[in-house]
C-alpha cells in the first residue's frame, strides 16, 4: 500500500493537513503562554476564579503529544527538518526534550510486545505480581511522564561518564541500553542540553510568574503527567506478545478522536507508521479493520495490575514496515 496515496485519501490533502498542523501548533503555543504567563500575571490578580481555567489545560497534554507524535514520524510538515524544528518547540511546551521523546517512541515501534518492552507482564518463574506492582502502578499513574521530564538531569553529565554508566549498569540487550546507544552521540547531546535549558527557563519563569501560587502550576503538571502516563499504554495492555506490529484500535466519540488526531486507531498506526493522522481513517477502512473495544474500558482495565506472561497469547513476529531510523 502506498503511504503517500493513503495520506491523500484520508479526507484532507497533505497540504491541508500540514496547514492544520501549523494551526494546532500555534494554538498549543498560545495555551502554554496563557498557562505560564498570561494567567498568573494579568488575570489571577484580578480574580482568583480565573484559576479554574487551568483545568481544561490539563486535558490538552494528550492532544499535544499526538501532535508531537506527528513530528517524530516526520508527518508534521513537508520536510523532516521542518517537522524536527516544530517538534522541538512543541516538546518544550510538553516539558521534555524532543530527541528523548523521539528515541523512546521509535524504539517502542521496534520492540513493542517483545521481551524488551512489555511493561505490564511478569514471569511467574522469576517474579511475583506483588513484586512488580509498585513499579507498574507508579509508571501507570505518573512515572512515564516524570521519567521523560527528569531525563534532562542525566544529560548534565559529561558524555564519557554517561557511556561508562551505560556500560556498567545497563544490560546490553535492554530497551534502555538501545536508547542510550541511539542517543549518546555528540550532536544529539548538544541538542538535548540546549532544549533542556530552554525547558528549565520556560517552566522556571512560569513558576516565578505564579509566585506564591506556583502550587497551581504544580497541580496542572501533575494532572498532565497523570493523563499522559495513564493513557499511554492502553493500546497494548494485555495484548498478545511476539508481534511488534500488534496494537488495539479503540472506539472514541468523533470529536475526541479528532482532538487526539486519530491516535486511537493505534493498530493502523503501527502497521503504517509513516502515514499522517488524516490518512488513518481511510487505512482503517481499506484494511477492513475493527475496533477492539471502548477507549474508556481499555483504560480502566489497566488498574487490574501486572499480568502473568503465561496468561497472554503468543503471536509470531510480524514483518517491520517503514521503520524509521534512529
N, C-alpha and C positions, 0 to 999 in steps of 0.2 A: 504493500500500500504506500503510495507516495505521500510523504508527510506534508509537503507544502500544499499539495492539492487538498489534503484534508483540512488544513488551516483555512483555505479559501472557501471550503464548503460548509463552514460552521455558522453561517448567518451573518458574519462580518467579513469584510475583506481584510487582508493583512494590514493595509494602510489604515483602515478604520480602527482595527484592533490596536495598532501601535499608538494612534492618536488617543484612543480611550485610555490606554495605559499611562500616557503622559498626564492626562487629566486626573487620573486616580493618584498619581504620584504627587501632583500639586495639592490635591485635597488632603493627602496624608501629611504633607509638609505643613499645611495650614493647621491641621489638627494638632500636630506636635508643637507648633508655635503658640497656639491657643493654650494647650495644656501646660507648657513650660513657662510662658511669659505673659501672654495677654490676660489670662485669668487672674494670676496672683498679683500682677502689677496694677491692672486697671479695674477689674470687676470685683474681686474679693473685698477691697477697701470700701466699695460702695454698698455691698450687701453680701454677707457670707452665704446666703442662699444660692449664690452662683456656684458654690462648690458642688451642688448636685449635678451640674452639667459634666462633671468628671466621670460619672457612672457610665454613660454610653461610650466614652472614650476607651474604657476597659475592653469593650467588645470589638474595638477596631483593630486590636493586635493580630487577630487571626486573618482578617482581610488584608492587613499589611503584610503578613507572612506570605499569603497567597501571591501578592504582587512581587515580593522579593523572590519567591519561588520561580516566577517567570523570568526574572533577571538571571537566576542561576542556570537555567536551561537555555539562555540566550534568546528568549521569546519576547522580551520587553520591547525591543526596538529592532530596527532593520539590521544593525550590525552587532556582533558580540561585544565590541568595545563600548558602544552606547549603552548596551544592557549592563555591562560591568560598572560603568560610571553611575548609572541610575541606581544599581543595586547597592553600591557603597553608600550613597546618600540615604537611601531608604533604610538600610541596616543601621545607620546611626540613629534614626528615629526609633528603631526597634530596640536598640541597646546592645548590640553585639557586632563584631567585625564581620563584614560580608564574606571575606575569604574563609573564615572559620565556618560560617553557615553553609557556604557552598561546598566545602570539602566534606563536611558531615553528611550533607544531603546526597551528594553524588556517591559517596561510599554506601549510603543506605540503599541506593539503587543497585549497587554492585553486590552487596552482601545480604540483602533482605531475605529473611527466613532461612538463612544458613546458620551454621554454628557460631558465626561471628556476630550475628545480630538477630536474636530472638529473645528480647529482653524480659518477656513475661514467663518464659519457660525455665524449668529446673529439672535436673536429672535425679530422680529419687535414689539412684545408686550412690550418689556422692553428696547430696544436699537435701534439705527438707524445705517444705513450703514456709515454715516458720522462720528459717534462717534467711530465705530470700525475701520475705515480706517487707522488712523495714526499708531496704534499698528500693524495692519495687514501688512501694507507696510514696516514698519521698520523691522519686523520679516522676511518678504519675501526677502528684499534686503541685509540685513546684520545681523539682530538681532539674528537669530538662532545661527550662529557661534559665535557671540560676547557673547551671553549668555553662551554657552559651555565653552568658554575661560575664561570669568570672573567668572565662578562658583568657580574657585580656591579661590577667595577672601573670600567667605563665610566660608571656612574651616580653616581660620586663627583663628576664634573664638573658645573659649572653647566649648566642646561638650554639657555641661549643658546649655550654653547660646543658642546654636543652637536649643536645644529641647524646650526651653522657647519661642523662636521666632516662631518656627513651631506651637506650641500650641496656641500662641496668634494671629498670623496673617494668618495662612492657614486654609481654610475650611477643615473640617475633611475628607470629600469625594471629594477631588480635586486631579488633577494629581500631583501637586507639593507636596501635603501632602503625597500621596502614595510614591512618590520618596524619600521624607525626611525619612519616616518610614523605607524604604528599605536600606537607605544609612547611616543613623545616628547611626552607630554601631562602637565600638572602633577599630576593625580590619580594617573596610572599611575606617574610618577616617585616620588611620595611613598610609594606602596605598595611599590615595588621597593626603595627605600632602607631602609624600615623592615624588610622581610623580609631584606634583605641583612645588615643589622646584627645581626638575631637569628641568622642562619645563622653569621656570624662568631663570635658569642658562643658558640653551641652547639658548633661544631667546635673553637673555641679552648679552651673549657672541657674538651672531651673530650681534646684533646692534653695539656692541663695535668694532667688526671687520670691519664693514662698515664705522664707524666714521662719518664724515660729510655727507656721502652718505647713512646714515641709512634710509632716506626717501624712498630709493629704496626698502628696505626690508619692510617698512611700506605699500607701494603700493602693493607689492606682497601679503601681508597678507590681505589687503582689497579685492584684487581680489579673493583670495582663499575663504574669507568669503562670498563674493557675490555668487560664484559658488555653495558653499555648501548650503547657505540659499535659493537661488532661485530654486534650483533643488531638494530640499529635499521632498517637499510635492506634487509634480506634479502627483504622483500616487494616490492621494486621493482627490485632489481639486474638489469640486462639486460632489463627488461620493455619492451613497446612504448611508444613516445613519442607524444605528441599527445592522449592521453585522460587527463585529470587524475583520472578516476574509477577508473583501472586499478590493480589490485594483485593479488597472489597469495594464495590460501588455501593454507596449508601444513599438512601432516599431523603431528600430535603424539600421543603417548600420552595417554589420558584424564586422568590425574592432573596431568600437566604442562600440558595445555591448560586445566584448571580453575585451576591456580595462576596462569596468565597471563591469566585472565579472558577466555578465548576470543580473545585478541589475535591468534592465528594465523589466525583467519578474517578476514583483512585485506581481502580483496576485498568481503566482505559489509559490513564496517565502512565502507569508502569509498563504497559505494552508499547506505548507511543510517547516516550519521554521528551521528544523534541517537538511535539505537537502543542501549539499555543492553546490557551484556555478556551478561546472561542471555537476551536475545532473539536473539542472533546465530545460535545453532544452528538455531532454528526458521526464521529467514530463510534460512539456508543451504539447508535442505530446501525451503522454499517457492519459492526462486529456482532450484531444480534445479541447484545449484552443484556444483562439483567441486574437489578438491584438486589443485594444480599439481604437488605432489611432497612429499618429506620435508623437514621443517624443517632437520635437520642438514645434508643435502646442499646445500640452498639457502644455508645459512650458509657452508659451506666454499667454495662456488664463487666467493664474493666475493674470495677470495685470488688469483684469476686476474688481478685488477687492472683498470685502466681499459679501457673498451671503445670502439671506434670508433663514432661516431654512425651511420655508413652501415651498420653491421652489425646494427642492431636494426630491428624492424618499426615502421612508421608507422601510427597509427590516427587516425581523425577525433576531434576533441574531443568529449567527452561533455557532456551537459547537467548542470549542477550541481544537486544535490539537497540541500535542507535545510542550506545552507551557513551556518555560524554567523557572526555579525558580529564583527568585530574591535573 
